[in-house]
Amino acid sequence: DLDTAQRKAAYNSDITYGTNNEFGFDYLRDNMGILPDEIVQRGLHYAIVDEVDSILIDEARTPLIISGPAEKSAEEYMRFAAIARQMKRGKGKSEGGDPDNPTGDYSVDEKAHTVVITEEGVSHAEKLANVGNLYEPENMHLVHYLMAAPKAKELYKRDREYIVSDQGEIVIVDEFTGRLMPGRRWSDGIHQAVEAKENVKIQRENQTLATITFQNYFRLFKKLGGMTGTAKTEEREFADIYKLDCVVAPTHRAMVREDLADIVFRTEEEKYRAIIDKIAELYEHGQPVLVGTRSIDKSEMLAERLRHRGIPCNVLNAKHHAREAEIVAQSGRYKQVTIATNMAGRGTDILLGGNPEFLAKGRVNGNVDDPEYPRFLEEFRKQCSEEQAKVREAGGLYIIGTERHDSRRIDDQLRGRSGRQGDPGASQFYLSMEDELMRLFGGPNIRNLMDKLGWEDGEPLEHRMISNAIERAQKRVENHHYEIRKQVLKYDDVMNEQRNTIYTQRQQALKKETLAEDIHQIFDDVVESIVILHLSPEIARHEWNFDELVQHLKNQFGVTIDATDIQDMETPEVIEHVRERVHEAYSARDGQIGAEQLRYIEKMILLQIVDEQWKDHLYTMDGIQEGIHLRGYAGKDPLVEYKIAARDAFNEMMASIKERVSMFLFRLEIEKPSELRHPEPPRTKELVYSAPDETGEAPPKPDARKAAPASAGKRPGRNDPCDCGSGLKYKKCHGAAE
């Protein structure tokens, strides 16, 4: 693994080679950095993607995910639950209390579902927690627990909002139906706070920290291009999604491979018997064979049958992926039989007669500096040259497809293993009416065609008309899948726009020398929203509540406003008056903390709060997307409803960022300059990087409702989550061997 300095040096080169996974993860890490020095990518200018159809179409919707244990500590939830039990509830305005002189440690507004901690409550909590000042930089994370614990105590009642199950779990009660909702969890730490209140086991959560799909990552580049041998069938998708034209380049040498018509059988068993017979025939003639299958099971089954016939073979699937390049490179040797799944070595040339470099490396355990390597290389070059002549005479590499794929492109990729650079070769697909594609999309049309062609039971049917009919079925499947991908993209574009907005603002904040103007704009926005909340021009003036406004401003900024000074003003005048008072109060902080230190603190607090709120927003958006399709039953367009819900959630997040930043900056106290320190980023060893595996399978999405790995050093119980982080129970993961 390269360190930050090495990655930065690589990106500063004129041309940077790398894998799509690493480029994507570096982009996400850059948008999690706290310091400018942690940024490694220069900008997304021009990308040339090899095997472009694989990445931009097959894996387009695959998300790259950086996840980690949510940093909320079970011990802190327990500690603050105990503190909340000792804190006293005061009377809020709705209970006849005086907003200018609030009593108790906190007040509760059940109608608004909020709890407000008083200054007396903060002091009491600091004393109980044995903390000097909760709003010092090193204690900022504790405020989260202080806000959650009284909420859990006052607003979430047992047997009303939730029950405690026999297994000691907090199960939410649906407020509308009264039914239990197992598996659902409240966000913002409320669920853990309730667990702490009830003294049950607190589920430590895994949380998505950053995520992006390949589709959205590569669309960020100003210019995009790529190359592949199998893009023509997806020309429409490249044009619609990526605005890319598809140009076919002529081959360097004339293609002499013979692509034979498909052979169709009634049953799968008949098909596989015919395949084994064909392989045995080719093996006797010395012609190398590459057999393509759609699943690991089928590849293993074929290999077993061949071994029973005394035909040796190599198997290439997800179980043997480590030897992929070696197996594929030797697939062109004399009398070689290779069985492969979809992964069959894209980009690896199959040399007729074998690859002398691979064979020589095998003799020196991969060490090309071994003094014996040149001798072995020369020997294998001579051997492979002799084999190549025999293989050419036998007819070159023969491709057998055991089933048609949903996409013609995948079939073309298999065929394309043979006949490269003008080599001889042949390809043929063996199909049955029991194959998935034939059952689902071939239907009666192909059966009727076969009957017209005089198909007898037990006999194979080989005709170009059948191949054409199957290709038309594949086109229907491709169009069906494309329409699904296009629809999903409409949803993904909403999230992508939000991500671009938040990442752009974050990068700007990181690179600016000072955020003074931005911070003052945040204050102005928060002041305006608070004043309009209490003195809305849309309601009658006699309903305005100046006392609640004054109390709200004091809680938010620590600024005392005299209600009599503003009660004769109109809303815009009040906003301007309060803004001036807030700016005056904050300007005094330069003298208290020091201008240079305060500028640094502003940046650190803003970045930390943006990151925290963005993580919560990702969780919220997951919940919105999971249930949005149900609105279709009410006659509403789910996409429109999703855009509305996503916009509201994003605006709520932006408002929350501003409120938290302003509150922290006004309550922050640093007694000694030495107390100022860099925030601690998530530990790298705790982060989990999820990307497609060697089979191209998408990673499982981190679920913030699943328990995270058990703590190291303690052997998990049989039914506990496995500590490898898979999300499976221990008995079904690493405990299975026991």
C-alpha positions in Angstrom: 0.0 0.0 0.0 1.2 3.5 -0.9 1.3 6.2 1.8 -0.1 9.7 1.2 3.1 11.1 -0.1 3.6 8.3 -2.6 0.0 8.6 -3.8 0.4 12.4 -4.2 3.6 12.0 -6.2 1.8 9.5 -8.5 -1.1 11.9 -9.1 1.3 14.7 -9.8 2.8 12.8 -12.8 1.6 13.6 -16.3 0.0 10.2 -16.6 -1.2 8.1 -13.6 -2.0 4.4 -14.1 -4.2 2.7 -11.5 -7.2 0.5 -10.8 -10.8 1.9 -10.8 -11.2 0.9 -7.2 -8.1 2.8 -6.0 -9.0 5.9 -8.0 -12.5 5.9 -6.5 -11.3 5.3 -2.9 -8.7 8.1 -3.2 -11.5 10.4 -4.3 -13.5 9.5 -1.2 -10.6 9.7 1.1 -9.8 13.2 -0.2 -13.2 14.2 0.8 -12.8 12.9 4.3 -9.5 14.7 4.9 -9.2 17.3 7.6 -5.9 19.0 6.4 -5.0 20.2 2.9 -1.9 17.9 3.0 -4.1 14.9 3.1 -5.5 15.6 -0.4 -3.7 13.4 -3.1 -5.7 13.8 -6.3 -5.1 17.0 -8.4 -8.5 17.1 -10.0 -10.5 14.9 -12.4 -9.5 16.0 -15.9 -9.1 13.1 -18.3 -9.7 9.4 -17.8 -9.0 6.7 -20.3 -10.6 3.5 -19.1 -9.5 0.0 -20.2 -12.2 -2.6 -20.6 -14.6 0.4 -20.5 -17.8 -1.7 -20.9 -16.9 -3.7 -17.8 -16.5 -0.7 -15.6 -19.0 1.8 -17.0 -21.8 -0.7 -17.7 -21.4 -4.0 -15.9 -20.1 -2.4 -12.7 -21.6 1.0 -13.2 -24.0 0.7 -10.3 -21.5 -0.9 -8.0 -20.8 1.4 -5.0 -17.4 2.0 -3.6 -18.0 2.2 0.2 -15.8 3.4 3.0 -17.4 2.4 6.3 -16.3 2.2 9.9 -17.6 1.6 13.4 -19.8 4.6 14.4 -17.6 6.5 16.8 -20.4 6.7 19.4 -19.1 4.9 22.5 -21.3 2.5 24.4 -19.6 3.5 27.7 -20.4 7.2 27.1 -24.0 6.4 26.4 -24.2 4.6 29.7 -22.4 7.4 31.6 -24.7 10.1 30.2 -27.8 8.0 30.9 -26.7 8.0 34.5 -26.1 11.7 34.4 -29.5 12.4 32.8 -31.2 10.5 35.7 -29.6 13.0 38.1 -30.6 16.1 36.0 -33.8 17.9 36.9 -36.5 18.8 34.4 -37.6 22.5 34.6 -40.7 24.2 33.3 -40.7 25.3 29.7 -42.8 28.1 28.3 -45.7 25.6 27.4 -45.7 24.5 31.1 -46.0 28.0 32.5 -42.2 28.6 33.0 -40.4 31.9 32.6 -38.3 31.8 29.4 -36.1 34.6 30.7 -35.3 32.7 33.9 -35.6 29.0 33.0 -35.5 26.6 35.9 -34.0 23.1 36.2 -31.3 21.5 34.0 -33.5 21.3 30.9 -36.9 22.0 29.6 -39.1 19.8 27.4 -41.4 20.8 24.5 -43.3 17.6 23.8 -45.2 19.2 21.0 -42.0 20.1 19.1 -40.4 16.9 20.4 -37.3 18.8 21.7 -35.3 19.1 24.8 -33.3 22.3 25.6 -30.4 22.1 28.0 -30.1 25.3 30.2 -26.8 26.9 31.2 -27.4 25.5 34.7 -27.9 22.1 33.1 -24.7 22.3 31.2 -22.8 23.2 34.4 -24.5 20.4 36.3 -23.6 17.9 33.6 -20.0 19.1 33.5 -19.7 18.6 37.2 -21.3 15.1 37.1 -19.2 14.1 34.1 -16.1 15.5 35.8 -15.4 17.7 32.7 -14.1 21.2 32.9 -15.9 22.6 29.9 -18.0 20.5 27.5 -17.4 23.0 24.7 -13.6 22.8 24.7 -12.3 21.1 21.5 -11.4 17.8 23.1 -14.8 17.5 24.7 -16.9 18.4 21.7 -17.9 14.8 21.0 -19.5 14.6 24.5 -22.2 17.1 23.6 -23.8 14.5 21.4 -24.4 12.2 24.4 -25.6 15.1 26.6 -28.2 16.0 24.0 -29.4 12.4 23.4 -29.7 11.2 27.1 -32.4 13.6 28.3 -34.3 13.1 25.0 -34.3 9.3 25.7 -35.4 10.0 29.2 -38.3 12.4 28.6 -39.5 11.8 25.0 -39.2 8.1 24.5 -41.4 6.1 26.9 -41.3 2.4 27.4 -44.4 0.5 26.1 -45.4 3.6 24.2 -42.6 4.4 21.8 -40.8 1.1 22.3 -40.8 -2.2 24.2 -37.9 -4.2 25.7 -38.0 -7.7 24.1 -37.3 -10.9 25.9 -33.9 -10.9 24.2 -33.1 -7.6 25.8 -33.5 -5.5 22.6 -35.2 -2.2 22.1 -38.0 -2.7 19.5 -39.7 0.4 18.1 -43.5 0.6 18.2 -45.0 2.1 15.1 -46.8 5.3 16.2 -49.5 4.9 13.5 -50.3 1.2 13.6 -49.1 0.2 17.0 -47.2 -2.7 15.5 -43.6 -3.7 16.5 -40.9 -2.8 14.0 -38.0 -5.2 14.7 -34.7 -4.3 13.0 -35.6 -0.6 12.7 -33.4 1.8 14.8 -33.7 5.5 15.6 -30.9 7.7 14.3 -28.9 10.5 15.8 -27.8 8.2 18.7 -31.3 8.1 20.2 -31.6 4.3 19.9 -28.3 3.8 21.8 -29.4 6.4 24.4 -32.7 4.4 25.0 -30.7 1.2 25.2 -28.5 2.8 27.9 -31.5 4.1 29.7 -33.0 0.6 29.9 -29.5 -0.8 30.7 -29.6 -3.4 27.9 -26.7 -4.2 25.5 -25.9 -1.3 23.3 -25.5 -2.3 19.7 -22.3 -0.8 18.2 -23.1 0.3 14.7 -21.3 0.3 11.4 -21.8 3.4 9.4 -21.2 4.5 5.8 -18.6 7.3 5.9 -18.4 7.9 2.2 -19.7 6.2 -1.0 -19.9 6.7 -4.7 -20.7 4.4 -7.7 -18.2 4.0 -10.6 -20.9 5.5 -12.9 -20.9 8.8 -10.9 -17.2 8.8 -10.2 -16.2 8.6 -13.9 -18.9 11.1 -14.9 -17.0 13.7 -12.7 -14.1 13.8 -15.2 -14.1 16.7 -17.7 -13.1 14.3 -20.5 -13.7 10.6 -20.6 -12.8 7.8 -23.0 -11.9 4.2 -23.1 -11.3 1.1 -25.1 -12.7 -2.5 -25.3 -13.4 -5.2 -27.8 -17.1 -5.5 -27.0 -18.8 -2.1 -26.8 -20.8 -1.9 -30.0 -23.8 -3.7 -28.6 -24.0 -1.1 -25.8 -23.6 1.9 -28.1 -26.9 3.5 -27.1 -26.1 3.4 -23.3 -22.6 4.9 -23.8 -24.3 7.8 -25.7 -27.2 8.3 -23.4 -25.4 8.1 -20.0 -21.9 9.2 -20.7 -22.3 11.2 -24.0 -19.6 9.0 -25.6 -19.5 8.0 -29.2 -18.6 4.4 -30.1 -16.1 4.0 -32.9 -15.1 0.6 -34.3 -11.4 0.3 -35.1 -10.4 -2.3 -37.7 -8.4 -5.3 -36.6 -4.6 -5.3 -37.1 -4.8 -8.7 -38.8 -7.7 -10.3 -40.6 -10.1 -12.4 -38.4 -10.1 -16.0 -39.4 -12.0 -17.5 -36.4 -15.1 -19.5 -37.4 -18.2 -18.7 -35.3 -20.5 -21.6 -35.7 -24.3 -21.6 -35.3 -25.7 -22.5 -31.9 -26.7 -26.1 -31.2 -29.9 -26.5 -29.2 -31.1 -29.5 -27.1 -34.4 -30.2 -25.4 -32.8 -30.9 -21.9 -29.8 -29.7 -20.0 -28.5 -33.2 -19.5 -28.5 -33.9 -23.3 -26.6 -30.7 -23.8 -23.9 -31.5 -21.3 -23.4 -35.0 -22.7 -22.9 -33.5 -26.1 -20.4 -31.0 -24.7 -18.3 -33.7 -23.0 -18.3 -35.7 -26.2 -17.1 -32.7 -28.2 -14.4 -31.9 -25.7 -13.2 -35.5 -25.9 -13.1 -35.3 -29.7 -11.1 -32.1 -29.7 -8.8 -33.4 -27.0 -7.9 -36.4 -29.1 -6.9 -34.1 -32.0 -4.8 -32.0 -29.6 -6.9 -28.9 -30.1 -7.0 -26.7 -27.0 -10.5 -25.9 -25.6 -11.8 -23.1 -23.5 -15.3 -23.8 -22.0 -17.3 -20.9 -20.7 -20.0 -21.4 -18.0 -22.3 -19.1 -16.1 -21.8 -20.4 -12.6 -19.2 -22.0 -10.3 -21.4 -25.1 -9.8 -21.6 -25.8 -13.6 -17.8 -25.3 -14.0 -17.1 -27.8 -11.2 -19.7 -30.3 -12.5 -18.1 -30.2 -16.0 -14.6 -30.6 -14.6 -15.8 -33.7 -12.6 -17.3 -35.3 -15.7 -14.2 -34.7 -17.7 -12.0 -36.3 -15.1 -14.3 -39.3 -15.1 -13.6 -39.5 -18.9 -9.9 -39.3 -18.2 -9.5 -35.8 -19.6 -7.4 -33.5 -17.5 -8.5 -29.8 -17.2 -7.9 -26.5 -15.5 -10.8 -24.8 -13.7 -10.9 -21.0 -13.5 -13.6 -19.5 -11.2 -13.9 -17.4 -8.1 -12.4 -20.2 -6.0 -9.2 -20.2 -8.2 -9.0 -16.5 -9.1 -5.4 -16.2 -7.7 -4.1 -18.2 -10.7 -6.3 -16.5 -13.3 -3.6 -15.0 -15.4 -1.5 -18.2 -15.3 -4.4 -20.5 -16.2 -5.7 -18.3 -19.0 -2.2 -17.7 -20.5 -1.7 -21.4 -20.8 -5.2 -22.2 -22.3 -3.7 -22.3 -25.8 -1.3 -25.2 -25.2 -1.5 -28.5 -27.0 -4.3 -30.8 -25.6 -5.2 -28.2 -23.0 -8.8 -28.0 -21.6 -9.8 -25.0 -19.6 -13.2 -24.4 -17.9 -14.0 -20.8 -16.9 -16.8 -18.7 -15.6 -17.6 -15.1 -16.7 -14.3 -13.9 -15.3 -12.3 -15.6 -18.0 -9.2 -13.4 -18.1 -10.3 -10.3 -19.9 -7.2 -8.5 -21.2 -5.0 -11.6 -21.0 -3.8 -12.8 -24.4 -4.1 -16.6 -24.9 -1.0 -17.5 -26.9 -1.3 -20.6 -29.0 1.3 -23.1 -27.8 1.5 -21.4 -24.4 3.3 -18.4 -22.8 7.0 -19.1 -22.3 7.4 -16.2 -19.8 4.8 -17.7 -17.4 6.2 -21.1 -17.7 9.8 -19.9 -17.0 8.6 -17.9 -14.0 6.9 -21.0 -12.6 10.2 -22.8 -12.6 11.9 -20.0 -10.5 8.9 -19.3 -8.2 8.3 -15.9 -9.9 11.8 -14.6 -9.3 12.9 -13.2 -12.7 16.2 -12.2 -11.2 17.1 -15.9 -10.6 20.3 -16.7 -12.6 18.5 -19.8 -14.0 15.5 -17.7 -15.4 17.2 -16.9 -18.8 18.0 -20.6 -19.4 14.4 -21.7 -18.6 13.0 -18.9 -20.7 15.0 -20.0 -23.8 13.9 -23.7 -23.3 10.2 -22.8 -23.0 10.4 -20.4 -26.0 11.6 -23.3 -28.1 9.0 -25.7 -26.6 6.1 -23.2 -27.1 7.1 -22.5 -30.6 6.9 -26.2 -31.5 3.6 -26.5 -29.7 2.2 -23.5 -31.5 2.7 -25.1 -34.9 0.9 -28.3 -33.7 -2.0 -26.2 -32.3 -2.4 -24.2 -35.5 -2.5 -27.3 -37.5 -5.2 -28.7 -35.1 -7.3 -25.6 -35.7 -6.4 -23.1 -33.0 -8.3 -22.5 -29.8 -11.8 -23.8 -29.8 -14.4 -21.9 -27.6 -17.5 -23.8 -26.3 -20.2 -21.7 -24.6 -22.4 -23.8 -22.3 -25.2 -21.2 -22.1 -26.1 -17.8 -23.6 -25.8 -14.8 -21.3 -28.3 -12.1 -20.9 -26.0 -9.8 -22.8 -24.5 -10.5 -26.2 -21.5 -8.6 -25.0 -20.5 -11.3 -22.5 -20.9 -14.0 -25.2 -18.7 -11.8 -27.5 -16.1 -11.6 -24.8 -15.9 -15.4 -24.5 -15.6 -15.7 -28.3 -13.0 -13.1 -28.3 -10.6 -15.3 -26.4 -10.0 -17.1 -29.7 -8.8 -15.9 -33.0 -6.7 -13.0 -31.7 -4.0 -11.4 -33.9 -5.1 -13.5 -36.9 -4.8 -16.8 -35.1 -7.1 -19.7 -36.3 -9.9 -20.8 -34.0 -13.6 -21.6 -33.7 -16.5 -20.9 -31.4 -19.9 -22.5 -30.8 -22.6 -22.3 -28.2 -24.4 -25.4 -26.8 -27.9 -24.5 -25.5 -31.0 -26.3 -24.1 -34.6 -25.3 -23.7 -34.0 -25.5 -19.9 -31.4 -22.7 -19.9 -32.5 -19.6 -18.0 -32.5 -17.3 -21.0 -34.5 -19.7 -23.1 -37.1 -20.3 -20.4 -37.5 -16.6 -19.5 -37.2 -14.8 -22.8 -37.1 -17.4 -25.6 -40.6 -18.5 -24.9 -43.0 -20.2 -27.4 -41.5 -18.3 -30.4 -38.3 -20.4 -30.4 -40.3 -23.6 -29.7 -42.6 -22.9 -32.7 -39.6 -22.2 -34.9 -38.0 -25.5 -33.8 -41.2 -27.4 -34.6 -41.3 -25.9 -38.1 -37.7 -27.0 -38.6 -38.7 -30.6 -37.8 -37.1 -31.0 -34.4 -37.2 -34.6 -33.1 -36.9 -35.7 -29.4 -33.4 -36.4 -28.4 -31.9 -34.7 -31.4 -29.9 -31.5 -31.4 -30.9 -28.7 -33.7 -28.3 -26.5 -35.4 -29.6 -23.7 -37.6 -28.7 -20.1 -38.2 -32.4 -19.1 -37.8 -32.3 -20.4 -34.2 -29.2 -18.4 -33.5 -30.8 -15.2 -34.9 -34.0 -15.9 -32.7 -31.9 -16.3 -29.6 -30.0 -13.1 -30.4 -33.3 -11.2 -30.7 -34.2 -12.6 -27.2 -30.9 -11.3 -25.9 -31.6 -7.9 -27.3 -35.0 -7.8 -25.4 -33.1 -8.7 -22.2 -30.5 -6.0 -22.8 -33.1 -3.4 -23.4 -35.0 -4.5 -20.3 -31.8 -4.2 -18.2 -30.9 -0.9 -19.7 -34.3 0.6 -18.9 -33.9 -0.5 -15.3 -30.3 1.0 -15.1 -31.6 4.2 -16.6 -34.4 4.4 -14.1 -32.1 3.7 -11.2 -29.7 6.4 -12.4 -32.5 9.0 -12.1 -32.7 8.2 -8.4 -28.9 8.1 -8.1 -28.5 11.5 -9.8 -30.4 13.1 -6.9 -27.9 11.8 -4.4 -25.0 12.5 -6.7 -25.9 16.2 -7.0 -26.1 16.4 -3.2 -22.7 14.7 -2.9 -21.1 17.1 -5.4 -22.5 20.1 -3.6 -21.3 19.0 -0.1 -17.9 17.9 -1.4 -17.3 21.0 -3.4 -18.1 23.2 -0.4 -15.9 21.1 1.8 -13.0 21.3 -0.6 -13.4 25.1 -0.8 -13.4 25.3 3.0 -10.3 23.1 3.2 -8.3 25.2 0.8 -9.3 28.7 2.0 -6.9 30.6 4.2 -9.7 31.9 6.4 -13.4 31.1 6.7 -14.3 34.3 8.6 -16.7 35.5 5.9 -18.3 32.0 5.6 -18.7 31.8 9.4 -20.4 35.2 9.6 -22.7 34.2 6.7 -23.6 31.1 8.7 -24.5 33.3 11.7 -26.6 35.5 9.5 -28.5 32.5 8.1 -29.2 31.0 11.5 -30.3 34.4 12.9 -32.8 34.8 10.0 -34.2 31.3 10.4 -34.7 31.7 14.2 -36.3 35.1 13.9 -38.7 34.0 11.1 -39.5 30.9 13.2 -40.9 33.0 16.0 -41.9 36.2 14.1 -43.1 34.9 10.8 -44.6 37.6 8.5 -47.1 34.9 7.5 -48.9 34.9 10.9 -50.7 37.8 12.7 -48.4 40.1 14.7 -50.3 39.4 18.0 -49.3 35.8 17.7 -45.6 36.6 17.6 -43.7 35.3 20.7 -40.9 37.6 21.5 -40.1 35.8 24.8 -39.5 32.5 23.1 -37.4 34.2 20.4 -35.2 35.8 23.1 -34.7 32.5 24.9 -34.0 30.7 21.6 -31.3 33.3 20.7 -29.7 32.9 24.1 -29.6 29.1 23.9 -28.1 29.4 20.4 -25.6 32.2 20.7 -25.4 33.0 24.4 -26.5 36.5 23.5 -29.1 38.3 25.6 -31.6 40.4 23.7 -34.1 42.7 25.5 -37.6 41.9 24.2 -38.7 45.5 24.8 -36.0 46.7 22.3 -37.5 44.7 19.4 -41.2 44.3 20.1 -42.1 47.4 17.9 -39.9 46.3 15.0 -40.8 44.5 11.8 -39.3 41.1 11.1 -36.5 42.4 8.8 -35.5 45.0 11.4 -35.4 42.4 14.1 -33.2 40.2 11.9 -30.7 43.1 11.3 -30.7 44.1 15.0 -30.0 40.6 16.2 -27.3 40.1 13.5 -25.4 43.2 14.7 -25.5 41.9 18.3 -24.3 38.4 17.3 -21.4 39.8 15.2 -20.4 42.1 18.1 -20.4 39.2 20.6 -18.4 37.0 18.2 -15.8 39.8 17.4 -15.1 39.8 21.2 -14.0 36.2 20.9 -10.9 37.2 18.8 -9.5 38.9 22.0 -10.5 36.0 24.2 -9.1 33.2 22.1 -6.8 34.9 19.6 -7.6 35.7 16.0 -5.2 33.1 14.5 -6.3 30.3 16.8 -10.0 31.2 16.2 -9.6 31.0 12.4 -8.1 27.5 12.7 -10.8 26.4 15.1 -13.5 27.6 12.8 -12.2 25.5 10.0 -11.8 22.3 12.1 -15.2 22.6 13.7 -16.9 23.3 10.3 -15.2 20.3 8.7 -16.0 18.0 11.6 -19.6 19.0 11.8 -20.1 18.7 8.0 -18.6 15.2 8.1 -20.8 14.1 11.0 -24.0 15.5 9.4 -23.2 14.1 6.0 -22.8 10.6 7.5 -26.2 11.0 9.2 -27.6 12.2 5.9 -26.4 9.1 4.1 -28.2 7.0 6.7 -31.4 9.1 6.3 -31.3 8.8 2.5 -31.0 5.0 2.7 -34.2 5.0 4.7 -36.0 7.3 2.3 -35.0 5.2 -0.7 -36.1 1.9 1.0 -39.7 3.0 1.5 -40.3 5.4 -1.4 -41.7 2.8 -3.8 -44.7 2.3 -1.5 -45.9 5.8 -2.4 -46.6 4.5 -5.9 -49.6 2.6 -4.4 -51.1 6.0 -3.5 -51.0 7.1 -7.1 -47.9 9.2 -6.7 -44.8 9.2 -8.8 -42.1 7.6 -6.6 -39.3 9.5 -8.3 -40.9 12.9 -7.8 -41.7 12.0 -4.2 -38.1 10.8 -3.7 -36.7 14.1 -5.1 -39.0 16.1 -2.7 -38.0 14.0 0.3 -34.3 14.1 -0.6 -34.4 17.9 -1.0 -36.1 18.3 2.3 -33.6 16.0 4.0 -30.7 17.9 2.4 -32.0 21.3 3.4 -32.6 20.0 7.0 -28.9 18.8 7.0 -27.6 22.1 5.8 -29.6 24.0 8.5 -28.4 21.6 11.1 -24.8 22.2 10.1 -25.2 25.9 10.4 -27.0 25.6 13.8 -24.3 23.3 15.2 -21.4 25.3 13.9 -22.7 28.6 15.4 -23.6 27.0 18.7 -20.1 25.4 19.1 -18.2 28.5 18.1 -20.1 30.6 20.7 -19.8 28.1 23.5 -16.2 27.1 22.7 -13.6 27.9 25.4 -9.8 27.4 25.2 -7.9 28.3 28.4 -4.4 27.6 27.1 -3.1 27.6 23.5 -1.5 24.2 24.1 -5.0 22.8 24.4 -5.5 23.4 20.7 -4.8 20.2 18.7 -5.7 18.5 15.5 -8.9 16.5 15.6 -8.4 12.7 15.4 -9.5 11.2 12.1 -11.1 7.7 12.1 -8.3 5.1 12.6 -7.4 3.6 9.2 -7.4 0.1 10.7 -11.0 0.5 11.7 -12.2 1.6 8.2 -13.7 -1.0 5.8 -13.2 -0.6 2.1 -15.9 -2.3 0.1 -15.5 -2.8 -3.7 -16.4 -5.4 -6.3 -14.5 -8.7 -5.7 -12.7 -10.7 -8.3 -16.0 -12.1 -9.6 -17.4 -8.7 -10.2 -19.9 -9.1 -7.4 -21.0 -5.9 -5.8 -20.1 -5.4 -2.1 -22.7 -5.7 0.6 -24.0 -2.3 1.6 -23.0 -1.3 5.2 -26.2 -1.4 7.3 -26.2 1.0 10.1 -28.7 -1.2 11.8 -26.4 -4.2 12.0 -24.1 -4.9 14.9 -20.5 -4.2 14.1 -17.7 -6.7 14.8 -17.2 -7.8 18.3 -14.3 -6.3 20.2 -10.9 -7.9 19.5 -9.4 -10.3 22.0 -12.7 -11.9 23.0 -14.0 -14.9 21.2 -17.5 -14.2 20.0 -20.4 -16.4 20.9 -21.9 -18.7 18.3 -24.8 -16.3 17.5 -22.8 -13.1 17.9 -21.7 -11.1 14.8 -18.4 -12.5 13.5 -15.5 -10.2 14.3 -14.3 -10.2 10.7 -16.9 -7.6 9.9 -18.9 -9.7 7.4 -22.1 -9.1 9.2 -22.8 -12.8 9.4 -23.2 -14.8 12.7 -19.9 -16.3 14.0 -21.2 -19.8 13.5 -21.9 -19.2 9.8 -18.6 -17.4 9.2 -15.2 -18.0 10.8 -16.9 -20.3 13.4 -18.1 -22.7 10.7 -14.9 -24.6 10.8 -15.5 -25.4 14.5 
